[in-house]
Amino acid sequence: MKRRGCVIGSGPNGLAAAVILAQAGLHVDVFEAEPRPGGAARTMELTLPGFLHDFGSAVHPLAAGSPFFSSLPLHDYGLEWIQSPAPLAHPLDDGTAVILERRLEDTRAALGTDGKSWGKLMKPFVERWKEFAPEVLRPVTSIPRHPWLRARFGVAALLPATILAHRFRNERTRALFAGLAAHSFLSLDEPLSGAFGLMMAVPAHAVGWPIPRSGSQSLTNALCAYLAKFGGIVKTSSRIESLDTLSNYDVILCDVTPRQLLRIAGQRLSNRYKRQLASFRYGPGVFKVDYALREPIPWKAPECLRAATLHLGGSFEEIAASEKAVRKGKHADRPFVLLAQPSLFDPSRAPLGKHTAWAYCHVPNGSNFDMLEKLEDQIERFAPGFRDCVLTRRVFSPAELETMDANLIGGDIGGGAMDIRQFLFRPTWRHYATSARDIFICSSSTPPGGGVHGMCGYHAARAALTGLK
Ligand SMILES: Cc1cc2nc3c(=O)[nH]c(=O)nc-3n(C[C@H](O)[C@H](O)[C@H](O)COP(=O)(O)OP(=O)(O)OC[C@H]3O[C@@H](n4cnc5c(N)ncnc54)[C@H](O)[C@@H]3O)c2cc1C
């Protein structure tokens, strides 16, 4: 008889796990609570008819560079990556912008006196991305396949961004690096914040920061279609409240975070493991806004129109202050804002001549503070007249995000804080395994953590298959 596996949740990690199980010959069912698959990789008309907005992920360096997704023929199932001419623009108050260029040599030239240091820091990992990506997108406690590469990354990555940024003399380069490191949701003087700076910059040069044509749903749809080829089925509007209802499966993979796992699997787990799960810490949340725009954003620095992604926060010190405030449970006065303007490069996102924008800032977990004015003040600072371009907007507080994807606990988009403890043991020392032989956890609460790369699901499913042998 064919073995049966099921996956709870159809986020990128759930679908990656489902594909691995199906490729190994299991009959696979995926149960998804929401009416549409994808979790935080979904695209919807969130504002007006004809305007397509990414509910969660918008820009995909780690999906394009994912060792697992790259091994699948997703292009044949409708996934098309679009690269904006430059991955990232970081506007400054003087009306110019620092540009992270796609080619390392171009960034080196653009950064002037800091170009050499930037190149020296990034080059070893950019040139060996194919070996580097699998090395860093798995548990750090696993035996390295490329020890020299891992050690070289580890030395730089463990440092706080504040220390790593000492390599740069120019305020412009330091500001650029601060924006990249702030993806960590850590204070920039905390260890590991530098790792995020590198993990964002290296793929920009190695694979770009592409957006999928028609939005992140295209990635999800391609994964679902590929899964269907192996007979895998995604059952939407099927929230699992208890694993007791799933007794006819040989293995169960849960694309949920520890708090949810405790709720749905509690009775199947040992008390010790439950205590470990209960001590898992969530990170800050996000406050997100989707915009339907009558015209492109009127950036003061015209070079901002070359990039699909913008970091709005000014200098290194300002971004560091914003992130420190959030880590202390406060709301930044001048929040660091991440903004995407996909319709400039993908006309399928909006009616002819119209545009979309996606923006969020970090807030304390579970915050119900209305950050709209502060967030838009930051956009206006670098694009005066922005508010006049808005046809309509849709605001998501952390609680509203969580109602549309139960994994976004308190608005945490990374599946849990990425401090040293949870970098090493995520969510526990067992990583993907639980205290129950047939239950595994495969969400971004496992290594390597947040982002659309599917590697949590990939490793979890492989661990589950080993247990089945
Ligand atoms: C606003 C926002 C912006 C982001 N931007 C980016 C970006 O630009 N680039 C990037 O790489 N990443 C980005 N991310 C992060 C990225 O989307 C996540 O890290 C990734 O989606 C995690 O995948 P996952 O499969 O672990 O979980 P999710 O994508 O959250 O999927 C979990 C799924 O499980 C389902 N589920 C939960 N509980 C149950 C249950 N009991 N029964 C059935 N189904 C259940 C949920 O409905 C959901 O569909 C962003 C996320 C958000 C929210």
The ligand as a Tripos MOL2 file, in Angstrom:
@<TRIPOS>MOLECULE
LIG
   53    58     1     0     0
SMALL
NO_CHARGES

@<TRIPOS>ATOM
      1 C1          3.8650   41.3980    5.0940 C.3       1 LIG1
      2 C2          4.9240   40.3650    4.7790 C.ar      1 LIG1
      3 C3          5.9790   40.6880    3.9390 C.ar      1 LIG1
      4 C4          6.9540   39.7430    3.6280 C.ar      1 LIG1
      5 N1          7.9170   40.0500    2.7030 N.ar      1 LIG1
      6 C5          8.7400   39.0870    2.2680 C.ar      1 LIG1
      7 C6          9.5460   39.2850    1.1240 C.ar      1 LIG1
      8 O1          9.4570   40.3310    0.4690 O.2       1 LIG1
      9 N2         10.4020   38.2920    0.7490 N.ar      1 LIG1
     10 C7         10.4580   37.0930    1.4290 C.ar      1 LIG1
     11 O2         11.2510   36.2050    1.0380 O.2       1 LIG1
     12 N3          9.6840   36.8680    2.4970 N.ar      1 LIG1
     13 C8          8.8150   37.8130    2.9130 C.ar      1 LIG1
     14 N4          7.9570   37.5690    3.9510 N.ar      1 LIG1
     15 C9          8.1390   36.3450    4.7570 C.3       1 LIG1
     16 C10         7.6110   35.0940    4.0750 C.3       1 LIG1
     17 O3          6.4020   35.3530    3.4340 O.3       1 LIG1
     18 C11         7.4600   33.9870    5.1010 C.3       1 LIG1
     19 O4          8.6980   33.7940    5.7660 O.3       1 LIG1
     20 C12         7.0460   32.6730    4.4360 C.3       1 LIG1
     21 O5          5.8150   32.8060    3.7820 O.3       1 LIG1
     22 C13         6.9670   31.5810    5.4900 C.3       1 LIG1
     23 O6          6.4590   30.4350    4.8910 O.3       1 LIG1
     24 P1          5.7480   29.3120    5.7590 P.3       1 LIG1
     25 O7          5.3320   28.2590    4.8060 O.co2     1 LIG1
     26 O8          6.6330   28.9350    6.8860 O.co2     1 LIG1
     27 O9          4.4630   30.0130    6.4330 O.3       1 LIG1
     28 P2          3.2540   30.8210    5.8140 P.3       1 LIG1
     29 O10         3.5830   31.3900    4.4980 O.co2     1 LIG1
     30 O11         2.8180   31.7610    6.8740 O.co2     1 LIG1
     31 O12         2.1190   29.7240    5.6010 O.3       1 LIG1
     32 C14         1.5000   29.0600    6.6620 C.3       1 LIG1
     33 C15         0.1810   28.4940    6.1570 C.3       1 LIG1
     34 O13        -0.3680   27.5980    7.1180 O.3       1 LIG1
     35 C16        -1.7610   27.8110    7.1840 C.3       1 LIG1
     36 N5         -2.2340   27.3180    8.4850 N.ar      1 LIG1
     37 C17        -1.8620   27.7530    9.7060 C.ar      1 LIG1
     38 N6         -2.5000   27.0550   10.6620 N.ar      1 LIG1
     39 C18        -3.2720   26.1390   10.0300 C.ar      1 LIG1
     40 C19        -4.1850   25.1080   10.4770 C.ar      1 LIG1
     41 N7         -4.4090   24.8850   11.7820 N.pl3     1 LIG1
     42 N8         -4.8200   24.3580    9.5400 N.ar      1 LIG1
     43 C20        -4.5910   24.5590    8.2190 C.ar      1 LIG1
     44 N9         -3.7710   25.5250    7.7480 N.ar      1 LIG1
     45 C21        -3.1180   26.2990    8.6430 C.ar      1 LIG1
     46 C22        -1.9030   29.3030    7.0290 C.3       1 LIG1
     47 O14        -3.2320   29.6710    6.6370 O.3       1 LIG1
     48 C23        -0.8680   29.5600    5.9300 C.3       1 LIG1
     49 O15        -1.4380   29.4000    4.6520 O.3       1 LIG1
     50 C24         6.9170   38.4710    4.2330 C.ar      1 LIG1
     51 C25         5.8500   38.1190    5.0620 C.ar      1 LIG1
     52 C26         4.8360   39.0510    5.3100 C.ar      1 LIG1
     53 C27         3.6460   38.6500    6.1400 C.3       1 LIG1
@<TRIPOS>BOND
     1     1     2 1
     2     2     3 ar
     3     2    52 ar
     4     3     4 ar
     5     4     5 ar
     6     4    50 ar
     7     5     6 ar
     8     6     7 ar
     9     6    13 1
    10     7     8 2
    11     7     9 ar
    12     9    10 ar
    13    10    11 2
    14    10    12 ar
    15    12    13 ar
    16    13    14 ar
    17    14    15 1
    18    14    50 ar
    19    15    16 1
    20    16    17 1
    21    16    18 1
    22    18    19 1
    23    18    20 1
    24    20    21 1
    25    20    22 1
    26    22    23 1
    27    23    24 1
    28    24    25 2
    29    24    26 1
    30    24    27 1
    31    27    28 1
    32    28    29 2
    33    28    30 1
    34    28    31 1
    35    31    32 1
    36    32    33 1
    37    33    34 1
    38    33    48 1
    39    34    35 1
    40    35    36 1
    41    35    46 1
    42    36    37 ar
    43    36    45 ar
    44    37    38 ar
    45    38    39 ar
    46    39    40 ar
    47    39    45 ar
    48    40    41 1
    49    40    42 ar
    50    42    43 ar
    51    43    44 ar
    52    44    45 ar
    53    46    47 1
    54    46    48 1
    55    48    49 1
    56    50    51 ar
    57    51    52 ar
    58    52    53 1
@<TRIPOS>SUBSTRUCTURE
     1 LIG1         1 GROUP 0 **** ****
